Amino acid sequence: MTTARRNSGMAPVSAGERLHTPAALNNREPILRVLRRLVEAGQSVLEIGSGTGVHVAYFAREYPEVHWRPSDPDGAMRASVSAWCSDLGKNVDPPLDLDVRAVAWWQGVAGPVDAVLSINMLHVAPPDAFAGLAGGSARLLPPGGLLALYGPFRFNGQCCGTGNKRFDAMLRGQNAAWGLRDLNDIAAQGAAAGLGLERVVDMPAGNHMLLLRRR
Ligand SMILES: C[S@@+](CC[C@H](N)C(=O)[O-])C[C@H]1O[C@@H](n2cnc3c(N)ncnc32)[C@H](O)[C@@H]1O
């Protein structure tokens, strides 16, 4: 576990097999509030970089009309997702082993995907992770399908607020390939993959949700 994640409230804390982070416990309800307006009953949501599983377990319990499909490339995280989801119904799948930087990662996803969701993943992955995420999402989503990104982002090169600026510096100090991603790059790379930036939603604590749609 990195110092940056430990200091940011993103470091998983153990409660038996069910890991959690203070950040996920705080932001799960505001994120779900946005998703409820965008994802309809009967649709399927693929989550990329599910981490501990705190989000997907909460979403599956609170919005059971939707089918939730978690994933993470880290085996310890997938074990935690499974533990969180063990007493939930059939509207949540076992976690998939997906790494969006892997070639043709989308081929590991069978069945319908109406929306793709990724929470706090892009800034702890190298910059090419978004191109991989966007390219795969464009292949999985139907026309009009949603790619929703949550996290802290840069806008015209600038971080919003001193907290995000410090967080960005901490991430880059930890790993030169990490750091907050810029909205302009996401919009350009999304467009190149066939996903148009539709809306930017302000979220608590200097975070945003970026909503892209498959053309
Ligand atoms: C900071 S954690 C966030 C976890 C969770 N979404 C949350 O907000 O609590 C980032 C997660 O992204 C995953 N991740 C990192 N690089 C990835 C990649 N290339 N493809 C998919 N997931 C990745 C990590 O394994 C980790 O679980």
The ligand as an SDF file (V2000), in Angstrom:
LIG
                    3D

 27 29  0  0  0  0  0  0  0  0999 V2000
   -7.4420    3.8480   -5.4710 C   0  0  0  0  0  0  0  0  0  0  0  0
   -8.1360    2.2820   -5.7930 S   0  0  0  0  0  0  0  0  0  0  0  0
   -9.8700    2.6930   -5.8930 C   0  0  0  0  0  0  0  0  0  0  0  0
  -10.7340    1.5160   -5.6050 C   0  0  0  0  0  0  0  0  0  0  0  0
  -12.2360    1.8210   -5.5580 C   0  0  0  0  0  0  0  0  0  0  0  0
  -12.7620    2.1120   -6.8680 N   0  0  0  0  0  0  0  0  0  0  0  0
  -12.5170    2.9280   -4.5910 C   0  0  0  0  0  0  0  0  0  0  0  0
  -12.7710    4.0650   -5.0100 O   0  0  0  0  0  0  0  0  0  0  0  0
  -12.4850    2.6640   -3.3850 O   0  0  0  0  0  0  0  0  0  0  0  0
   -7.7500    1.9840   -7.5090 C   0  0  0  0  0  0  0  0  0  0  0  0
   -8.1050    0.5920   -7.9960 C   0  0  0  0  0  0  0  0  0  0  0  0
   -7.8860    0.5540   -9.3950 O   0  0  0  0  0  0  0  0  0  0  0  0
   -7.3070   -0.6960   -9.7230 C   0  0  0  0  0  0  0  0  0  0  0  0
   -6.5160   -0.5170  -10.9470 N   0  0  0  0  0  0  0  0  0  0  0  0
   -5.2840    0.0500  -11.0560 C   0  0  0  0  0  0  0  0  0  0  0  0
   -4.8660   -0.0160  -12.3210 N   0  0  0  0  0  0  0  0  0  0  0  0
   -5.8470   -0.6310  -13.0280 C   0  0  0  0  0  0  0  0  0  0  0  0
   -5.9960   -1.0000  -14.3960 C   0  0  0  0  0  0  0  0  0  0  0  0
   -5.0240   -0.7730  -15.2790 N   0  0  0  0  0  0  0  0  0  0  0  0
   -7.1420   -1.6130  -14.7850 N   0  0  0  0  0  0  0  0  0  0  0  0
   -8.1360   -1.8480  -13.8740 C   0  0  0  0  0  0  0  0  0  0  0  0
   -8.0500   -1.5240  -12.5800 N   0  0  0  0  0  0  0  0  0  0  0  0
   -6.9100   -0.9350  -12.1540 C   0  0  0  0  0  0  0  0  0  0  0  0
   -6.4560   -1.0550   -8.5020 C   0  0  0  0  0  0  0  0  0  0  0  0
   -6.2250   -2.4570   -8.4180 O   0  0  0  0  0  0  0  0  0  0  0  0
   -7.2740   -0.5130   -7.3550 C   0  0  0  0  0  0  0  0  0  0  0  0
   -8.1070   -1.4860   -6.7790 O   0  0  0  0  0  0  0  0  0  0  0  0
  1  2  1  0
  2  3  1  0
  2 10  1  0
  3  4  1  0
  4  5  1  0
  5  6  1  0
  5  7  1  0
  7  8  2  0
  7  9  1  0
 10 11  1  0
 11 12  1  0
 11 26  1  0
 12 13  1  0
 13 14  1  0
 13 24  1  0
 14 15  1  0
 14 23  1  0
 15 16  2  0
 16 17  1  0
 17 18  1  0
 17 23  2  0
 18 19  1  0
 18 20  2  0
 20 21  1  0
 21 22  2  0
 22 23  1  0
 24 25  1  0
 24 26  1  0
 26 27  1  0
M  CHG  2   2   1   9  -1
M  END
$$$$
